[in-house]
Amino acid sequence: MISLLISLALFGLIYGGTVALHWYWGYGVALGATAFFASNFILSRTIGKRVEARMQQVGQTITKGRPDQAIEILKGTQPLTRWQFMLRGQLDGQIGTIYYAQRKFDEALPYLERASNRHWMARAMLAITYFKRNRFAEMDKVFQKAIAANRKEGMLASLYAYCLVKRGDPDRALEVLNTALKKLAGDARLTANVTAVQNKKPIKMKSYGDVWYQFHLERPPGMVQGQMPKGPPPKLRRKAVRR
C-alpha cells in the first residue's frame, strides 16, 4: 500500500510540474508513468528481498524443529504488509499452517481465515477445520474459491472429494474430481481417486506423501502424538511478495 502511494505521489508531482511549466500534458503523463513504474519496481524489489530473507529464516527454524520461533519471525515481518498488497494474506497463511501443523487449531483458525486464496494449503486447512466442526456450507465455499485460485493443485480437488465422501456425498466428490481432471488431464492421482469413488472405495491420499499428513486427517505410520508432520509449509508466492 505505501509503495503504491509513493509511486502515485511521484506520478502526480511530475505530471503537475510538467503542466505547470506549460509543457505538453502528454509529456507529463509519459514522465509520470515512467517514475511510477520505476519507483514501484524498486520498492517492490526491496521489500521482496527483505521478505524472502525472513522466509529463509522461517524455513531453517522449521527444519530445526522450532515452530514457535518461526511464528515469531513471521509476526515480526507483518509490519512490511503496509508496503505491499496481498502480502498480509500470505503471511497469515504461513502462520496459520504452522499452528495447524502443531494441532493448535484454535490459534490457527483466525490466521487461516485471513489467508489469501492463493495460499492453497492454508485455505485447505481452513476448509478441513470447518469440515471437522460440521460447518459444511463454509467448507464448500472455501474449497471452491481455493480451487478456482489454484487450478493446477490437484491435491485440493482430492482433499475436497475426500471430505465429500466422508460426508456421504460421493456424487459431488466425483463431480469435483472430474472437473479437476479437465484442467489436469493425465493426473494419475486424480484418475485413481475417480476410479475409487466410482467403485465405492475410499479415496487414497497417501500418494501425496508427507503433505497429506499435514492436514491431520490421518496419522502417518510411527508418528508420535503432538509431533509435527515432516516438511515446512509452502513458500510464499514470489508474485505476492513483489506486488
LUMVO-917567 format. One line per field, with one value per residue (C-alpha): residue number from 0; residue in three letters; chain; x, y, z. Coordinates in steps of 0.5 Angstrom, whole numbers, plus 500, padded with zeros to 3 digits. Layout:
N
nr NUM/...
rest ala/...
kette A/...
x X/...
y Y/...
z Z/...
END
This chain:
243
nr 0/1/2/3/4/5/6/7/8/9/10/11/12/13/14/15/16/17/18/19/20/21/22/23/24/25/26/27/28/29/30/31/32/33/34/35/36/37/38/39/40/41/42/43/44/45/46/47/48/49/50/51/52/53/54/55/56/57/58/59/60/61/62/63/64/65/66/67/68/69/70/71/72/73/74/75/76/77/78/79/80/81/82/83/84/85/86/87/88/89/90/91/92/93/94/95/96/97/98/99/100/101/102/103/104/105/106/107/108/109/110/111/112/113/114/115/116/117/118/119/120/121/122/123/124/125/126/127/128/129/130/131/132/133/134/135/136/137/138/139/140/141/142/143/144/145/146/147/148/149/150/151/152/153/154/155/156/157/158/159/160/161/162/163/164/165/166/167/168/169/170/171/172/173/174/175/176/177/178/179/180/181/182/183/184/185/186/187/188/189/190/191/192/193/194/195/196/197/198/199/200/201/202/203/204/205/206/207/208/209/210/211/212/213/214/215/216/217/218/219/220/221/222/223/224/225/226/227/228/229/230/231/232/233/234/235/236/237/238/239/240/241/242
rest met/ile/ser/leu/leu/ile/ser/leu/ala/leu/phe/gly/leu/ile/tyr/gly/gly/thr/val/ala/leu/his/trp/tyr/trp/gly/tyr/gly/val/ala/leu/gly/ala/thr/ala/phe/phe/ala/ser/asn/phe/ile/leu/ser/arg/thr/ile/gly/lys/arg/val/glu/ala/arg/met/gln/gln/val/gly/gln/thr/ile/thr/lys/gly/arg/pro/asp/gln/ala/ile/glu/ile/leu/lys/gly/thr/gln/pro/leu/thr/arg/trp/gln/phe/met/leu/arg/gly/gln/leu/asp/gly/gln/ile/gly/thr/ile/tyr/tyr/ala/gln/arg/lys/phe/asp/glu/ala/leu/pro/tyr/leu/glu/arg/ala/ser/asn/arg/his/trp/met/ala/arg/ala/met/leu/ala/ile/thr/tyr/phe/lys/arg/asn/arg/phe/ala/glu/met/asp/lys/val/phe/gln/lys/ala/ile/ala/ala/asn/arg/lys/glu/gly/met/leu/ala/ser/leu/tyr/ala/tyr/cys/leu/val/lys/arg/gly/asp/pro/asp/arg/ala/leu/glu/val/leu/asn/thr/ala/leu/lys/lys/leu/ala/gly/asp/ala/arg/leu/thr/ala/asn/val/thr/ala/val/gln/asn/lys/lys/pro/ile/lys/met/lys/ser/tyr/gly/asp/val/trp/tyr/gln/phe/his/leu/glu/arg/pro/pro/gly/met/val/gln/gly/gln/met/pro/lys/gly/pro/pro/pro/lys/leu/arg/arg/lys/ala/val/arg/arg
kette A/A/A/A/A/A/A/A/A/A/A/A/A/A/A/A/A/A/A/A/A/A/A/A/A/A/A/A/A/A/A/A/A/A/A/A/A/A/A/A/A/A/A/A/A/A/A/A/A/A/A/A/A/A/A/A/A/A/A/A/A/A/A/A/A/A/A/A/A/A/A/A/A/A/A/A/A/A/A/A/A/A/A/A/A/A/A/A/A/A/A/A/A/A/A/A/A/A/A/A/A/A/A/A/A/A/A/A/A/A/A/A/A/A/A/A/A/A/A/A/A/A/A/A/A/A/A/A/A/A/A/A/A/A/A/A/A/A/A/A/A/A/A/A/A/A/A/A/A/A/A/A/A/A/A/A/A/A/A/A/A/A/A/A/A/A/A/A/A/A/A/A/A/A/A/A/A/A/A/A/A/A/A/A/A/A/A/A/A/A/A/A/A/A/A/A/A/A/A/A/A/A/A/A/A/A/A/A/A/A/A/A/A/A/A/A/A/A/A/A/A/A/A/A/A/A/A/A/A/A/A/A/A/A/A/A/A/A/A/A/A/A/A
x 500/505/509/503/502/509/509/502/505/511/507/503/509/512/505/504/511/511/504/506/512/507/510/505/501/503/510/507/504/510/515/510/508/516/517/511/513/521/519/514/519/525/521/517/524/527/521/521/528/527/521/525/531/525/522/529/530/523/525/531/528/522/527/531/524/523/516/515/521/518/512/515/519/513/510/516/515/508/510/512/505/504/508/505/498/497/503/499/494/501/504/498/497/504/503/496/499/505/500/495/501/502/495/494/487/484/490/491/484/484/490/487/481/485/490/490/486/493/496/493/495/492/486/485/487/481/476/478/477/470/469/471/467/461/461/460/457/463/468/465/466/473/475/471/475/482/481/479/485/490/487/494/494/490/491/486/481/483/482/475/473/476/471/465/466/466/460/457/456/460/457/459/466/466/464/470/475/472/472/479/482/479/484/490/489/493/494/495/493/486/485/486/481/476/476/476/470/466/468/465/472/476/480/487/491/498/500/501/507/508/504/498/499/500/492/491/486/490/496/503/506/510/508/508/502/503/509/509/509/515/516/515/509/509/513/511/509/514/509/505/512/514/507
y 500/505/503/505/511/514/512/515/521/522/521/527/531/530/531/537/540/539/542/548/549/550/543/539/535/528/529/530/523/520/522/521/514/512/515/511/504/505/507/502/496/499/499/492/489/492/489/483/482/483/478/473/473/472/466/463/464/461/455/454/454/450/445/445/444/451/452/458/461/461/464/470/471/472/476/481/481/483/491/490/489/496/497/491/489/481/480/480/474/470/472/470/464/462/463/459/453/453/453/448/443/443/442/449/449/455/459/457/459/467/467/461/465/472/468/469/464/464/460/454/450/455/455/448/447/452/448/442/446/447/440/438/443/441/448/445/451/455/449/448/456/456/450/452/459/456/451/457/461/454/450/447/444/437/436/441/437/431/434/437/430/426/431/430/422/423/427/421/425/421/424/431/428/425/432/435/430/430/438/438/433/437/442/437/432/426/427/420/421/425/419/414/417/418/410/409/413/410/403/406/405/410/416/414/420/417/418/425/424/428/434/429/428/436/436/431/427/421/420/418/411/412/419/421/425/432/431/436/432/433/438/446/450/452/458/465/466/471/475/476/479/483/487
z 500/502/496/491/495/494/487/486/489/485/478/481/483/476/472/476/475/467/467/471/466/460/457/453/458/454/457/464/463/460/465/471/469/468/475/478/475/476/484/485/482/486/492/491/490/496/500/497/498/506/506/502/507/513/509/509/517/518/513/517/524/522/520/526/530/533/530/535/533/526/528/532/525/521/526/526/519/519/519/512/510/510/504/499/497/498/503/509/507/505/512/516/512/514/521/521/517/523/528/525/524/531/532/535/531/535/535/527/525/525/521/516/516/513/509/501/497/493/499/498/504/509/505/505/512/514/510/514/520/518/516/523/526/522/518/511/508/510/508/501/500/502/498/492/492/493/487/483/485/485/479/478/485/484/491/493/489/492/499/497/495/501/505/501/501/509/509/505/498/493/487/489/490/483/480/484/481/474/474/476/471/466/468/470/464/466/473/476/483/481/476/481/486/481/480/488/488/482/486/492/495/500/497/497/499/501/494/496/501/507/505/506/513/515/515/520/517/518/523/519/521/527/529/536/538/538/533/527/520/516/511/512/510/502/501/499/492/489/486/492/495/490/488
END
